[in-house]
Amino acid sequence: MKNDQEQLLIQSSLDGNPEALTELLDQVKDRVFNLSLRMLGNVYDAEDATQEILLKTMMNLSSFK
């Protein structure tokens, strides 16, 4: 179910809906941060990595598969 909702948000974002992009990023940011924290072991580095990952996600959303 969650993947279906994410797919809808991705498509809506690609169609130009900024609210959908905001909601999509809100839904995934905690998972991205937690994974970054486990991999990097440092809160500050994990925050930086999360920010970079979410930015790259926004910039490259059109190539999402």
C-alpha positions in Angstrom: 0.0 0.0 0.0 2.8 2.4 0.9 4.5 1.8 -2.4 1.3 2.5 -4.3 0.9 5.8 -2.4 4.5 6.7 -3.1 4.0 5.9 -6.8 1.0 8.2 -6.9 3.0 11.0 -5.2 5.9 10.5 -7.6 3.6 10.8 -10.6 1.8 13.8 -9.2 5.1 15.4 -8.5 6.2 14.8 -12.1 3.0 16.3 -13.3 3.9 19.6 -11.5 2.2 19.2 -8.1 4.6 20.8 -5.5 2.5 19.6 -2.6 2.9 16.0 -3.7 6.7 16.4 -3.8 6.6 17.8 -0.3 4.5 15.0 1.0 6.7 12.4 -0.8 9.9 13.8 0.8 8.1 14.0 4.2 7.3 10.3 4.0 10.8 9.1 3.1 13.0 11.5 5.1 12.9 9.6 8.3 13.8 6.3 6.6 16.6 8.0 4.7 17.9 9.5 7.9 17.8 6.3 9.8 19.6 4.4 7.1 22.2 7.2 6.9 22.7 7.1 10.6 23.2 3.4 10.7 25.7 3.6 7.9 27.6 6.6 9.1 27.3 6.3 12.8 27.2 10.1 13.4 24.1 12.3 13.6 25.7 15.3 11.9 27.0 13.3 9.0 23.6 11.5 8.7 21.8 14.8 8.6 24.1 16.0 5.8 23.7 12.8 3.9 20.0 12.9 4.2 19.8 16.4 2.9 22.0 15.5 -0.1 20.0 12.4 -0.9 16.7 14.2 -0.7 18.0 17.0 -2.9 19.3 14.5 -5.5 15.9 12.8 -5.3 14.1 16.0 -6.1 16.5 16.9 -8.9 16.4 13.4 -10.5 12.8 12.4 -9.9 12.0 12.2 -13.6 14.4 9.3 -14.0 12.9 7.3 -11.2 11.9 3.7 -12.1 
